[in-house]
Amino acid sequence: MSRPTPPLAPVRSLRRALPFWISLGLVPLAWLGAALGGWVLALLPLCAWALVTVLDGVLGENPGQPDPATPEADLFWYRLITLIWLPLQAGTIYGLIWYLSHGADLGRGEALALFFGVGVLSGTVGLVYAHELMHQKNRLERWLADLLLASVLYAHFRSEHLLVHHLWVGTPRDAVTARYNEGFHRYFWRVLRDCPGSAWRAERALLARAGRPVWHRRNPFWRYGALQGAALALAYLCGGWAGVGLFVFQGVVAVWLLELTNYVEHYGLTREHLGAGRYEPVAPRHSWNSAQMASNWLLINLQRHSDHHVRPDRRFPLLQTYALEAAPQLPLGYPAMTTLAMIPPLWRRRMNPRVRAWRRQFYPHVADWAPYNRGTNPMPGRAD
C-alpha cells in the first residue's frame, strides 16, 4: 500500500491560488473569436479540452493533500474566483448577443460556432463553479449558484443534485449514476427525461415534511422559473428572437458538458444493496478520481470527486485525493475522458475492464452483477 502524502502547510497566498484562475483566460478568447471569426472561433474549446489535456501530460499528477483544518480566511483567493465569475459569464453571454445583433461581421455558422464556445465556457467553468457554490451554507453563494444555473436554463439541477444525487448516488434511485455498459448518448436523454421530475418530487417531499403545500412560496421551483424567465427576457432585449436562440443554444452545450462530466464521475460504480431497499453508506470507492494537475486547476478540483461525496460541504481547495487502494482512478483527466465518452465503443474498451477490476477489488463476494447492470435492485435480502 502506498504511503500517504504528508499534509501541505495551510495555503494563504494569492500565488498559490492563481493556478485555479486559469478559467479567466477563456473569456478573452470568446471575444477574440467574435472580433476575428474564422479559425479563431476554435481557440476556446481547443484550450478548454486539448490544451488542458496536453498540460496534464506535461505537468503530471498532483498528490498533495491540503490541510482540511485550514481556516476559511486563508481560502479568500480561492473563493474569489467563484464569486466574481457570474458577472464575467453574464457579461460575455449577453454582451456577445448584443454585439452580434448590432452589426458584427459574422455569418450564421460563425455565430453558432461562437456560441458553441460560449456554451463551453458556461459548462466547463460556470456550471462547475455553480456546483461548488450550491454546496455552501452562505446565502450569497447559493444565490450565485442559482443565477449561474439559470443562465443555462438548468435551474432544477440544484434540487436534483443536493436532494437526490448525493443521497442516492450509486443506486437505481439516482438517474445521474451511469450504468455499466450504458453509452453516453442513451444516458444523456435518460437524464434529461428523469431528472426534472426527480427534483420536483424531492422538493415536494421536503415541503410535505414541513407541512407545506407544493405551491408554497418556499418551493424553489418558483425561483427557478422566475430566474430562467428573466434570463430569456434579457436575451430577447439584447438580441431579439435570434438572441434567444443563441442563448438557448449555449445553454444546451453547457448542459451537454455537465452531463458528460456526471457520466464520467460514477460510470458503473454502485453501492452494495443490503436488502429491503437499503444500501451501504457512500464511500470514496463510489466515484472516479483523477489527480491530473492542469484539469484540476480548470475544474477547481472537481476530479477529487470521492472526497467531495464523503464531505460535500468541503471547499474545493481542501479536497483530498485517494490512492488506488481506496478509490478508482481514471487514466486521464475529465476533459480527455469526456471526449472519449462521446464514442461509446472506445469508452467501453477503456473503462469496462476498470469497472470489472473495481468490482473484484471491493466486492469479491458479489457473484451476480446483472441487477446492478440493469439499474435495478437485487432480490431483497441478498447481497448480490
VENDA-V399227 format. One record per pair of residues at least 12 apart in sequence whose ideal C-beta (glycine too) atoms are under 6 Angstrom apart, sorted by sequence separation. I is the first residue (numbers start at 1). J is the second residue. D is the distance in Angstrom with one decimal. If there is no record, write none. Layout:
i:I j:J d:D
i:I j:J d:D
//
This chain:
i:133 j:145 d:3.8
i:232 j:244 d:6.0
i:235 j:247 d:3.7
i:307 j:319 d:4.6
i:290 j:303 d:4.0
i:307 j:320 d:4.4
i:29 j:43 d:4.9
i:30 j:44 d:5.7
i:29 j:44 d:4.3
i:130 j:145 d:4.4
i:301 j:316 d:4.4
i:304 j:319 d:4.0
i:175 j:191 d:5.5
i:203 j:219 d:5.9
i:289 j:305 d:5.9
i:300 j:316 d:4.4
i:306 j:322 d:5.3
i:368 j:384 d:4.4
i:269 j:286 d:5.1
i:289 j:306 d:5.3
i:304 j:321 d:5.3
i:367 j:384 d:5.1
i:26 j:44 d:5.7
i:130 j:148 d:3.9
i:287 j:305 d:4.1
i:301 j:319 d:4.7
i:366 j:384 d:4.9
i:130 j:149 d:5.3
i:175 j:194 d:4.1
i:287 j:306 d:4.4
i:175 j:195 d:5.5
i:306 j:327 d:4.2
i:126 j:148 d:5.0
i:265 j:287 d:5.8
i:284 j:306 d:3.7
i:287 j:309 d:5.3
i:265 j:288 d:5.8
i:134 j:158 d:4.9
i:93 j:118 d:6.0
i:284 j:310 d:6.0
i:282 j:309 d:5.3
i:122 j:152 d:5.2
i:291 j:321 d:5.3
i:328 j:358 d:4.9
i:303 j:334 d:5.7
i:164 j:198 d:5.1
i:160 j:195 d:4.9
i:89 j:126 d:4.9
i:160 j:198 d:5.7
i:164 j:202 d:5.3
i:284 j:322 d:5.1
i:289 j:327 d:5.2
i:295 j:333 d:3.2
i:160 j:199 d:3.8
i:163 j:202 d:3.8
i:295 j:334 d:5.6
i:156 j:196 d:5.1
i:159 j:199 d:3.9
i:265 j:305 d:5.3
i:288 j:328 d:5.5
i:289 j:329 d:5.4
i:290 j:330 d:4.4
i:295 j:335 d:5.5
i:292 j:333 d:3.7
i:284 j:326 d:5.0
i:285 j:327 d:5.3
i:288 j:330 d:5.1
i:156 j:199 d:4.3
i:159 j:202 d:5.9
i:284 j:327 d:4.1
i:290 j:333 d:5.0
i:85 j:129 d:5.0
i:159 j:203 d:5.2
i:82 j:129 d:4.6
i:82 j:132 d:5.5
i:82 j:133 d:5.8
i:8 j:64 d:5.2
i:10 j:67 d:5.3
i:5 j:63 d:4.8
i:7 j:65 d:5.1
i:8 j:66 d:5.3
i:86 j:144 d:5.3
i:5 j:65 d:5.1
i:7 j:67 d:4.8
i:10 j:70 d:4.4
i:17 j:77 d:3.7
i:21 j:81 d:5.2
i:17 j:78 d:4.8
i:27 j:88 d:5.7
i:86 j:147 d:5.6
i:12 j:74 d:4.8
i:30 j:92 d:5.4
i:34 j:96 d:5.6
i:86 j:148 d:5.9
i:14 j:77 d:4.7
i:10 j:74 d:5.4
i:27 j:92 d:5.9
i:34 j:99 d:5.9
i:156 j:224 d:5.9
i:191 j:259 d:5.4
i:37 j:106 d:5.2
i:155 j:224 d:3.5
i:188 j:259 d:5.4
i:41 j:113 d:4.3
i:45 j:117 d:5.6
i:48 j:120 d:5.3
i:37 j:110 d:4.9
i:41 j:114 d:5.6
i:44 j:117 d:3.8
i:155 j:228 d:5.6
i:261 j:334 d:6.0
i:264 j:337 d:4.9
i:264 j:338 d:5.7
i:45 j:120 d:4.8
i:153 j:228 d:5.4
i:44 j:120 d:5.9
i:48 j:124 d:5.0
i:187 j:263 d:5.4
i:150 j:227 d:3.7
i:264 j:341 d:5.9
i:285 j:362 d:5.2
i:150 j:228 d:4.9
i:260 j:338 d:4.2
i:263 j:341 d:5.7
i:184 j:263 d:5.2
i:34 j:114 d:5.6
i:151 j:231 d:5.7
i:33 j:114 d:5.4
i:150 j:231 d:5.0
i:260 j:341 d:5.8
i:178 j:263 d:4.7
i:176 j:262 d:4.9
i:30 j:117 d:5.7
i:268 j:355 d:3.6
i:30 j:118 d:5.8
i:180 j:268 d:4.0
i:177 j:266 d:4.6
i:178 j:267 d:4.4
i:26 j:121 d:5.4
i:153 j:251 d:4.5
i:152 j:251 d:3.9
i:170 j:269 d:5.7
i:170 j:270 d:4.9
i:171 j:271 d:5.7
i:154 j:255 d:5.2
i:170 j:271 d:3.9
i:23 j:125 d:4.4
i:152 j:254 d:4.1
i:270 j:372 d:4.7
i:152 j:255 d:6.0
i:273 j:377 d:5.6
i:276 j:380 d:5.6
i:273 j:378 d:4.9
i:275 j:380 d:5.1
i:275 j:381 d:4.2
i:171 j:279 d:5.3
i:170 j:286 d:4.7
i:127 j:254 d:5.9
i:122 j:250 d:5.8
i:115 j:246 d:4.8
i:119 j:250 d:3.9
i:123 j:254 d:3.4
i:127 j:258 d:4.8
i:118 j:250 d:4.4
i:122 j:254 d:3.9
i:124 j:257 d:5.9
i:115 j:249 d:5.2
i:119 j:253 d:2.5
i:123 j:257 d:3.3
i:115 j:250 d:4.7
i:119 j:254 d:4.8
i:123 j:258 d:5.6
i:116 j:253 d:5.6
i:97 j:235 d:5.9
i:101 j:239 d:3.7
i:98 j:238 d:4.4
i:97 j:238 d:4.4
i:97 j:239 d:4.1
i:101 j:243 d:5.9
i:94 j:238 d:5.0
i:97 j:243 d:4.2
i:166 j:312 d:5.7
i:97 j:246 d:5.7
i:184 j:341 d:4.6
i:183 j:344 d:3.5
i:128 j:299 d:5.3
i:128 j:302 d:5.6
i:180 j:355 d:5.7
i:135 j:312 d:5.3
i:135 j:313 d:5.7
i:132 j:316 d:5.5
i:180 j:373 d:4.7
i:179 j:375 d:4.7
i:172 j:375 d:4.9
i:172 j:376 d:5.7
i:62 j:291 d:5.9
i:61 j:291 d:3.9
i:61 j:292 d:5.9
i:62 j:293 d:4.4
i:59 j:293 d:4.3
i:59 j:294 d:5.5
i:56 j:292 d:4.0
i:56 j:294 d:4.9
i:55 j:294 d:3.6
i:56 j:295 d:5.4
i:78 j:317 d:4.3
i:75 j:315 d:5.9
i:52 j:294 d:5.1
i:75 j:317 d:5.6
i:52 j:295 d:5.3
i:52 j:298 d:5.4
i:70 j:318 d:5.9
i:68 j:318 d:5.0
i:66 j:318 d:5.1
i:65 j:320 d:5.6
i:22 j:297 d:5.4
i:22 j:298 d:5.8
i:20 j:297 d:5.4
i:56 j:333 d:4.7
i:19 j:297 d:4.5
i:20 j:300 d:5.6
i:53 j:335 d:5.2
i:52 j:335 d:5.1
i:53 j:336 d:4.6
i:49 j:335 d:4.5
i:2 j:323 d:4.9
i:1 j:325 d:5.4
//
